[in-house]
Amino acid sequence: MVEVPFPGAPFRMSATEITNAQYEAFDPSHRALRGDGGFSVADDEAVVNVSWHDALAYCDWLSRQTGKHYTLPTEEQWEFACGPDTLSPALYRHQQTERNLVAMPLTVATGSPNAYGLYDMLGNVEEWCADLYAEGFAATRGGSHNTPMEYVRREARMAAIPTDRHTQIGFRVIECDPSPLPAEKAWFHTGRPPRVKQSKGIWKRPSKAALWLEPIPFVIAPDSPETPFYSHNHQPAVTWCDNGDLLAIWFTCEQESGREMVVLSSRFRKGRWAPASLFFSVPSRNVTGSALAHLPDGTLLHMNGVANSGDWQNLALCMRRSSDNGKTWSLPQLVEPRHEVRHQVIAGTLVLRDGTLLQCCDAGAGGQDGTAVHISTDDGLSWQDTGGTIRGIHASVVELSDGTLLAFGRGMPIDGRMPKSVSTDGGYTWEYSASAFPPIDSGQRLVLRRLNEGPIMLISFGENGMFAALSYDEGETWPVRKLLTDGSGRTYDGGAWTGSFTMDPGHAEPKGYLACTQTPDGVIHLLSSRLHYRFNIAWLEQ
């Protein structure tokens, strides 16, 4: 422990990050986690795979052992103690992509100390602080191995879900007089929160008349400059609410691998979409992949990936719930906490007839990795990866009348056709064959769902653009195939990877990441990367 002359309240700080040997005197079971991903093997390496709660528990234990008061530093204390400390490029390597973490020693005190005698304040592992960054998140400072240099600075602030454990966060302790934890502080303002009507909406009865409405954009820039809104807006999810609203979410970023990424939302009511507002973020973490679902009791479910670094490969699976039409949400819960592949969430959470929840996630960061299947049999309290893999990424699943699961995915074609995957054991194993549809590729994501009226609907892309197909015999045949255009010549901005396109009698939107819901009035609401389509089964069957 070394003295830090903090103005008005000096404290003593551990000269190094807490090591494996020190932490395991408190929790011997942690030894089983040594070497995870090739990191932190030896006694004198910084301990990792410890949550914020674990770090505080260690402080309590150490206080009881010594009769002194130990805790985590506040952000203000940490930043003062860091001083002008700089990272030695000779000691630590940093990847700009952060896709594949490169194992390296996390041995403490291998370089020179700073002016106060503290080692490794920057770049060995991130360090938990006592502060809450915002509701549901704890602050980390200092950056870590395998992190771009812009986050390995004295001023860089990051956050993590307090229950998160991975190979890039450890901690150090301070000895000081007992004092309450600092007040929670917000990390940025998001302007006025959306007003959400809570009374039960009165959905109209389904109409038998054909309905098609001109597509309109749902990605609307925020009306507050303090709400993050970047150039790339992509990967939508959508669901309906009991109060009559539609709720859409998507990520916004400059780069899909970026840590600046946040998830925005917009509401559709009275025929128009509201300006975007902040929906979900883990500050300075990548949050690729979102899904929404309306459960039978009216609860809304939000699933999201949360990275330990940037990029979309090393994600944990996060869940939140809302019982008030999305006005408020539960604190984020890591339901599959390992940061690994098979966790990139795909829109289209499915509720099976027996109540099982099914969530598809891309099985890897590549285009040939297929789709993983995660299930929950206890209303979302716990989740497990079935280990089964659907052929094709960005897959969508529907349950057939006999309980069989049918899925279609992108890429990995069979005989030049879109792959068809079938599971008769709840998603644990799959059989593959060629479907009746053309394969899809970059910038495209399909949707598959059972309509309220009974038929199964597939919306995908062909030579002339986006089409819908209907099956009345559980996916055996698809007699209805219709290009999603009203025949009028119009040019649209499809956003994201789609860009500008012309819709006319023979052409529809050529690509886009699709998400879909059907409201109780029978209207099918289809989102592409930027546009909102509205039609019904009567129009498809014309």
matplotlib code that plots the C-alpha trace (Angstrom):
import matplotlib.pyplot as plt

x = [0.0, 1.3, 0.2, -1.8, -2.0, -5.6, -6.6, -8.4, -8.7, -5.4, -5.7, -3.5, -3.8, -2.5, 0.6, -0.6, -3.8, -5.0, -3.3, -4.6, -2.7, -4.2, -7.8, -7.7, -6.8, -10.4, -12.0, -10.0, -12.6, -11.5, -8.3, -10.5, -10.8, -7.1, -6.0, -9.4, -8.7, -5.0, -5.1, -4.0, -2.3, 0.3, 0.0, 1.5, -0.8, -3.8, -6.9, -9.6, -13.1, -14.3, -17.5, -18.0, -19.8, -16.9, -14.4, -16.5, -16.8, -13.0, -12.8, -15.2, -13.2, -9.9, -11.4, -12.4, -9.1, -7.1, -9.3, -8.8, -11.3, -10.7, -12.9, -12.7, -11.5, -14.0, -13.4, -12.2, -9.7, -8.6, -8.0, -6.0, -3.9, -3.2, -1.6, 0.2, 0.8, 1.5, 1.3, 4.5, 4.1, 6.9, 4.8, 1.3, 0.0, -3.3, -5.6, -7.7, -10.3, -10.6, -12.2, -9.8, -8.3, -4.5, -3.4, -0.6, 0.9, -0.9, 2.0, 1.8, 4.7, 6.7, 7.3, 8.2, 5.8, 4.2, 5.0, 3.1, 4.6, 1.6, 2.1, -0.1, -2.6, -3.1, -3.4, -2.9, -6.6, -9.5, -10.2, -13.6, -14.4, -16.8, -19.0, -22.1, -21.7, -25.5, -28.4, -27.5, -23.8, -20.5, -17.6, -14.2, -11.0, -7.6, -8.2, -6.9, -4.9, -6.4, -8.0, -7.5, -5.2, -8.0, -9.5, -6.2, -6.0, -6.3, -9.5, -11.2, -14.4, -16.0, -18.7, -19.9, -22.9, -21.9, -22.4, -20.1, -17.0, -14.4, -10.7, -10.4, -11.5, -9.8, -9.4, -7.2, -8.2, -7.7, -7.5, -9.3, -11.8, -15.3, -17.6, -20.7, -20.5, -20.7, -24.0, -25.0, -24.3, -25.7, -23.3, -25.1, -28.5, -31.0, -33.4, -37.1, -38.1, -40.9, -44.4, -46.0, -49.7, -50.4, -54.2, -55.1, -55.2, -58.3, -57.1, -59.5, -60.9, -59.0, -60.3, -61.0, -60.3, -56.8, -54.4, -51.2, -49.7, -46.8, -43.5, -42.4, -39.1, -39.0, -35.4, -36.0, -33.2, -33.5, -34.8, -32.2, -28.5, -27.4, -28.9, -26.2, -27.1, -24.5, -24.2, -24.9, -28.4, -29.0, -30.4, -33.9, -36.3, -40.0, -42.9, -46.4, -47.6, -50.9, -51.5, -51.7, -48.1, -45.4, -41.9, -38.9, -35.2, -31.9, -28.3, -26.6, -22.8, -20.0, -18.5, -20.2, -17.2, -17.3, -17.6, -19.6, -22.6, -25.9, -29.4, -32.1, -35.9, -38.9, -42.6, -45.3, -48.6, -51.3, -49.8, -46.3, -42.9, -41.5, -37.9, -35.4, -34.5, -31.9, -33.1, -30.0, -26.3, -23.4, -21.0, -17.9, -19.0, -20.2, -23.9, -24.5, -27.7, -31.2, -34.5, -38.0, -40.9, -44.5, -45.2, -48.7, -49.2, -48.3, -44.7, -42.2, -38.9, -35.6, -32.6, -29.2, -25.6, -23.0, -19.3, -16.3, -14.4, -15.5, -16.7, -19.5, -17.7, -17.2, -20.7, -22.6, -26.4, -28.4, -32.1, -34.5, -38.3, -41.0, -44.5, -45.6, -45.5, -41.7, -41.9, -39.5, -37.3, -35.7, -32.0, -30.0, -29.4, -26.7, -28.6, -25.7, -22.8, -19.8, -18.4, -18.1, -19.5, -23.0, -24.4, -25.1, -28.8, -31.1, -34.5, -37.5, -37.7, -40.2, -42.7, -43.5, -46.9, -45.6, -44.3, -40.6, -38.8, -36.5, -33.8, -31.7, -28.1, -25.5, -23.1, -20.0, -18.8, -18.3, -20.8, -20.6, -21.0, -24.7, -27.2, -27.2, -30.4, -31.0, -34.0, -35.6, -38.2, -38.7, -40.1, -36.6, -35.1, -32.4, -31.3, -29.2, -27.6, -29.0, -25.7, -27.6, -26.8, -29.2, -27.6, -27.1, -26.6, -29.3, -31.8, -35.5, -37.6, -41.3, -42.9, -45.0, -48.3, -46.6, -43.9, -41.2, -39.1, -38.6, -35.8, -34.3, -31.0, -28.6, -25.7, -24.5, -26.7, -27.6, -27.7, -27.9, -30.9, -31.6, -30.9, -33.8, -33.2, -35.6, -35.5, -37.8, -36.1, -36.6, -33.5, -30.8, -30.2, -31.0, -31.4, -30.6, -32.0, -32.4, -35.5, -37.7, -36.2, -33.1, -30.3, -29.7, -26.4, -24.7, -26.9, -30.0, -31.9, -35.1, -38.1, -40.2, -43.4, -46.8, -49.5, -52.5, -54.7, -52.7, -50.5, -46.7, -45.1, -41.6, -40.3, -36.9, -35.1, -35.0, -33.7, -36.2, -36.1, -38.1, -41.0, -43.4, -44.4, -47.3, -47.6, -50.9, -49.5, -46.8, -44.0, -44.4, -45.5, -45.6, -48.4, -48.4, -45.3, -45.7, -43.2, -43.6, -44.4, -47.6, -46.5, -45.9, -42.5, -40.9, -37.3, -36.5, -33.6, -33.2, -30.5, -27.7, -26.3, -29.3, -29.0, -31.2, -33.5, -36.5, -39.7, -41.8, -44.1, -41.2, -38.8, -38.9, -36.4, -33.2, -31.7, -32.2, -32.3, -35.9, -37.9, -41.6, -44.6, -48.3, -50.7, -54.0, -55.9, -54.2, -51.8, -48.3, -45.7, -42.4, -39.2, -36.3, -33.1, -34.9, -38.4, -41.7, -44.1, -47.8, -50.0, -52.2, -52.8, -55.7, -53.4, -50.8, -53.5, -54.9]
y = [0.0, 3.5, 6.9, 9.0, 12.7, 13.2, 16.8, 16.9, 13.1, 11.2, 7.5, 4.4, 2.4, -1.0, -0.6, -3.2, -4.6, -7.5, -10.7, -14.2, -15.2, -12.3, -12.9, -16.6, -16.3, -15.0, -17.2, -20.4, -21.6, -18.8, -20.9, -22.9, -19.8, -19.2, -19.4, -18.6, -17.6, -17.9, -15.0, -14.7, -18.0, -17.3, -16.2, -12.7, -11.9, -9.5, -11.4, -11.3, -12.9, -11.0, -9.0, -5.6, -7.5, -9.9, -7.0, -5.4, -8.7, -9.1, -5.6, -6.5, -9.7, -7.9, -5.3, -8.0, -9.7, -6.6, -4.4, -1.6, -0.2, -1.3, -0.5, 0.3, 3.7, 6.2, 7.4, 10.7, 8.9, 6.6, 9.4, 11.5, 8.4, 7.7, 11.1, 11.5, 7.8, 6.6, 3.2, 1.6, 0.1, -2.3, -3.9, -4.2, -4.9, -3.5, -4.5, -2.1, -4.7, -6.4, -9.4, -12.1, -11.4, -12.2, -13.9, -12.2, -12.1, -9.9, -9.9, -6.9, -4.4, -5.3, -1.7, 1.4, 2.9, 6.3, 9.3, 7.8, 4.4, 2.8, 0.2, -0.6, 2.2, 2.0, -1.0, -4.2, -4.7, -2.4, -1.7, -1.6, 1.6, 2.2, 4.6, 3.7, 5.1, 5.1, 3.1, -0.6, 0.0, 0.3, 2.4, 0.9, 2.9, 2.4, 0.3, -3.2, -5.5, -6.0, -2.5, 0.4, 3.1, 5.7, 3.8, 3.3, 6.9, 8.5, 10.3, 7.4, 6.3, 2.9, 0.9, -2.6, -4.5, -5.1, -8.9, -9.1, -11.3, -11.5, -11.4, -7.7, -6.4, -6.7, -4.2, -2.6, -1.5, 1.6, 1.9, 4.9, 6.1, 4.6, 6.8, 6.2, 5.3, 8.4, 9.4, 7.8, 10.0, 9.9, 9.4, 11.5, 13.1, 11.8, 14.7, 14.3, 10.6, 9.4, 9.7, 6.3, 5.9, 3.1, 2.5, -0.6, 0.2, -0.8, -2.7, -2.7, -6.0, -7.4, -6.2, -8.5, -5.7, -5.6, -3.1, -1.7, 1.6, 3.4, 2.7, 5.4, 5.8, 4.7, 5.8, 9.4, 11.6, 12.5, 15.9, 16.3, 16.8, 15.0, 11.7, 9.8, 9.4, 8.2, 7.7, 3.9, 2.8, -0.9, -4.2, -3.3, -5.2, -4.5, -5.5, -4.3, -3.0, -3.5, 0.3, 0.4, 1.5, -0.2, -0.2, -0.4, -0.5, -0.5, 0.2, 3.4, 3.7, 4.9, 1.4, -1.9, -2.9, 0.4, 1.0, 4.2, 2.0, 2.4, 1.1, 3.7, 3.3, 5.0, 4.6, 4.5, 5.9, 7.9, 7.1, 8.4, 7.5, 9.7, 11.0, 8.4, 8.2, 6.2, 2.7, 0.7, 1.2, -0.1, 2.9, 2.3, -1.3, -2.7, -3.8, -5.6, -7.5, -6.8, -8.5, -7.6, -9.8, -9.4, -12.2, -13.6, -11.7, -8.4, -8.2, -6.9, -8.8, -7.2, -9.4, -7.9, -8.7, -7.0, -7.1, -7.1, -5.0, -3.8, -5.9, -8.4, -11.7, -11.8, -11.1, -11.9, -12.4, -9.7, -9.5, -6.8, -6.8, -4.1, -4.4, -0.9, -0.9, -0.1, 3.0, 1.5, -1.6, -3.8, -3.6, -5.5, -9.1, -11.3, -14.5, -16.1, -14.3, -15.8, -13.5, -15.7, -16.5, -17.8, -14.8, -12.2, -11.7, -11.9, -10.1, -12.5, -14.0, -16.9, -18.1, -21.8, -23.3, -24.9, -21.5, -22.1, -19.0, -19.4, -16.9, -17.2, -15.8, -15.9, -18.7, -16.7, -13.4, -15.0, -15.5, -19.3, -19.9, -20.6, -19.7, -20.8, -21.6, -20.6, -21.6, -20.8, -23.0, -20.8, -17.6, -16.2, -16.6, -18.9, -19.6, -22.3, -22.8, -26.1, -26.6, -27.1, -24.9, -23.8, -23.6, -20.0, -16.9, -14.4, -17.3, -17.1, -19.9, -20.9, -23.7, -26.1, -27.7, -30.9, -29.1, -29.4, -26.2, -24.9, -22.4, -20.5, -18.6, -16.5, -17.9, -21.5, -22.5, -26.1, -26.9, -23.1, -22.6, -21.1, -23.7, -25.2, -26.5, -28.7, -29.8, -32.4, -32.2, -28.5, -27.1, -29.5, -31.1, -30.0, -31.6, -29.6, -29.6, -27.2, -24.9, -23.6, -20.1, -18.3, -17.8, -14.4, -12.7, -9.5, -6.8, -9.1, -10.7, -12.6, -13.0, -16.2, -16.1, -17.6, -15.1, -14.7, -16.1, -19.4, -19.5, -19.2, -16.2, -15.8, -12.5, -12.6, -11.3, -12.5, -11.2, -8.4, -7.5, -8.2, -10.7, -12.4, -16.1, -17.9, -21.5, -23.1, -26.6, -26.1, -25.1, -27.9, -25.7, -21.9, -21.1, -17.4, -15.3, -11.6, -8.8, -6.2, -3.2, -1.3, -0.8, 2.9, 4.3, 5.8, 6.2, 5.5, 5.8, 2.3, 3.3, 1.2, -1.1, -0.6, 3.0, 4.4, 2.2, 2.5, 0.7, 0.0, -2.7, -5.1, -4.1, -3.9, -3.1, -5.0, -5.6, -4.8, -6.4, -7.3, -7.5, -8.1, -8.2, -8.6, -6.5, -7.8, -5.9, -8.2, -5.6, -6.9, -4.4, -5.1, -3.1, -3.1, -1.3, 2.1, 1.7, 0.6, -1.4, -2.0, -4.6, -7.5, -11.1, -10.0, -7.8, -10.7, -13.1, -10.7]
z = [0.0, -0.9, 0.2, -2.2, -1.1, -2.3, -1.4, 1.9, 2.4, 1.7, 1.3, 0.8, -2.4, -3.3, -5.3, -7.9, -9.0, -6.7, -7.8, -8.1, -5.0, -3.0, -4.2, -3.8, -0.1, 0.1, -2.6, -3.3, -5.8, -8.2, -9.0, -11.4, -13.6, -14.0, -17.6, -19.1, -22.7, -21.9, -19.4, -15.8, -15.0, -12.4, -8.7, -9.5, -12.4, -12.0, -11.0, -13.7, -14.0, -10.9, -10.8, -9.1, -6.3, -6.0, -5.7, -2.9, -1.1, -1.2, 0.4, 3.1, 3.8, 3.9, 6.3, 8.7, 8.4, 9.2, 11.3, 8.7, 6.2, 2.6, -0.4, -4.1, -5.1, -6.5, -10.0, -8.6, -6.3, -9.1, -11.6, -9.1, -8.2, -11.9, -12.3, -15.6, -15.9, -19.4, -21.0, -22.1, -25.6, -24.9, -22.1, -23.6, -27.1, -28.3, -31.1, -33.0, -34.0, -30.6, -32.4, -31.3, -27.9, -27.9, -24.7, -22.9, -19.3, -16.8, -14.4, -12.1, -11.5, -14.5, -15.5, -13.6, -11.0, -11.4, -9.2, -6.2, -6.5, -8.2, -11.0, -14.0, -13.7, -17.4, -19.7, -17.7, -16.8, -16.4, -12.7, -11.0, -9.2, -6.3, -8.4, -10.2, -13.7, -14.2, -13.1, -13.4, -14.3, -12.4, -13.5, -14.7, -15.4, -16.9, -20.0, -20.4, -22.7, -26.2, -26.1, -28.5, -27.1, -27.1, -24.1, -22.3, -21.0, -17.6, -18.7, -20.4, -18.6, -19.1, -17.5, -17.1, -15.7, -12.0, -12.3, -15.4, -15.1, -17.9, -18.7, -19.1, -15.7, -12.3, -9.4, -6.8, -3.3, -1.1, 2.6, 4.0, 6.6, 6.2, 4.1, 2.1, -1.6, -3.9, -5.3, -8.5, -11.5, -15.0, -17.9, -20.4, -20.8, -23.4, -23.5, -22.7, -22.1, -24.4, -23.0, -22.9, -22.5, -20.0, -20.5, -22.5, -26.2, -28.1, -31.2, -34.1, -35.3, -38.3, -41.6, -44.6, -46.9, -48.6, -46.9, -48.3, -47.1, -48.5, -46.7, -44.2, -42.3, -38.7, -38.1, -37.1, -35.7, -32.0, -31.1, -28.5, -29.5, -26.4, -27.6, -29.6, -33.2, -35.7, -39.4, -39.4, -38.1, -38.5, -37.2, -36.1, -33.9, -33.4, -31.2, -30.3, -27.0, -25.2, -25.2, -29.0, -29.7, -31.8, -30.3, -32.6, -31.6, -33.6, -33.0, -34.0, -34.5, -36.8, -37.1, -36.3, -34.2, -32.3, -28.6, -29.3, -30.3, -28.4, -29.0, -29.9, -29.9, -31.5, -31.0, -33.6, -32.6, -34.4, -37.7, -37.2, -35.6, -32.8, -32.8, -31.5, -27.9, -26.0, -25.3, -24.1, -23.7, -21.7, -21.9, -24.0, -24.8, -28.1, -27.9, -31.2, -31.6, -30.2, -30.0, -28.6, -27.8, -26.5, -24.0, -23.5, -20.3, -21.9, -20.6, -23.1, -23.3, -24.5, -25.4, -26.3, -26.7, -24.5, -25.5, -23.1, -25.7, -29.1, -32.0, -32.0, -31.3, -27.6, -26.3, -23.2, -23.4, -21.6, -20.8, -19.5, -18.9, -19.0, -17.5, -18.5, -22.3, -22.3, -20.3, -17.7, -17.8, -15.3, -14.6, -17.2, -16.2, -17.8, -18.5, -20.3, -18.8, -20.7, -23.4, -26.4, -29.8, -30.3, -28.5, -31.2, -30.8, -33.8, -33.8, -33.6, -30.1, -30.3, -27.7, -28.3, -27.5, -24.2, -23.0, -23.9, -25.1, -28.0, -29.0, -32.1, -32.1, -34.7, -33.9, -34.9, -36.5, -39.9, -42.8, -42.6, -38.9, -38.8, -36.1, -32.4, -30.6, -26.9, -24.9, -21.6, -19.9, -16.8, -18.3, -19.0, -15.6, -17.0, -20.6, -22.2, -25.5, -27.0, -28.9, -32.1, -35.1, -37.9, -41.3, -42.3, -40.2, -39.2, -39.1, -38.3, -36.8, -36.7, -34.7, -36.8, -35.6, -34.5, -32.5, -35.2, -35.6, -39.1, -39.9, -42.8, -42.8, -44.9, -46.8, -46.7, -49.7, -50.6, -54.4, -55.0, -52.8, -49.4, -46.7, -44.8, -41.3, -39.3, -35.7, -34.1, -30.6, -29.6, -31.4, -30.1, -33.4, -37.0, -40.4, -43.5, -47.1, -50.0, -49.7, -52.5, -52.2, -53.6, -51.2, -49.6, -48.9, -47.6, -46.3, -46.2, -43.3, -43.7, -41.4, -40.9, -38.7, -38.3, -38.9, -36.6, -39.4, -39.4, -42.5, -42.2, -43.9, -45.2, -46.3, -48.1, -51.2, -54.8, -58.1, -58.2, -54.5, -51.4, -51.6, -49.2, -49.5, -47.7, -46.8, -45.8, -45.2, -42.6, -44.9, -47.5, -50.3, -50.8, -53.4, -52.7, -53.6, -54.0, -54.6, -51.9, -54.1, -54.9, -58.5, -58.2, -59.3, -56.2, -55.0, -51.3, -49.0, -47.5, -45.0, -43.6, -46.3, -48.6, -49.7, -52.5, -54.5, -56.8, -56.2, -59.3, -60.6, -61.1, -58.4, -54.6, -51.9, -52.8, -49.4, -45.7, -42.3, -41.7, -38.5, -38.2, -35.9, -36.5, -34.4, -33.1, -35.8, -38.4, -39.8, -40.6, -39.6, -41.5, -40.8, -43.2, -42.2, -42.4, -43.7, -42.1, -44.4, -43.5, -45.2, -44.3, -45.4, -47.7, -49.7, -49.9, -51.2, -53.9]

ax = plt.figure().add_subplot(projection="3d")
ax.plot(x, y, z, "-o")
ax.set_aspect("equal")
plt.show()
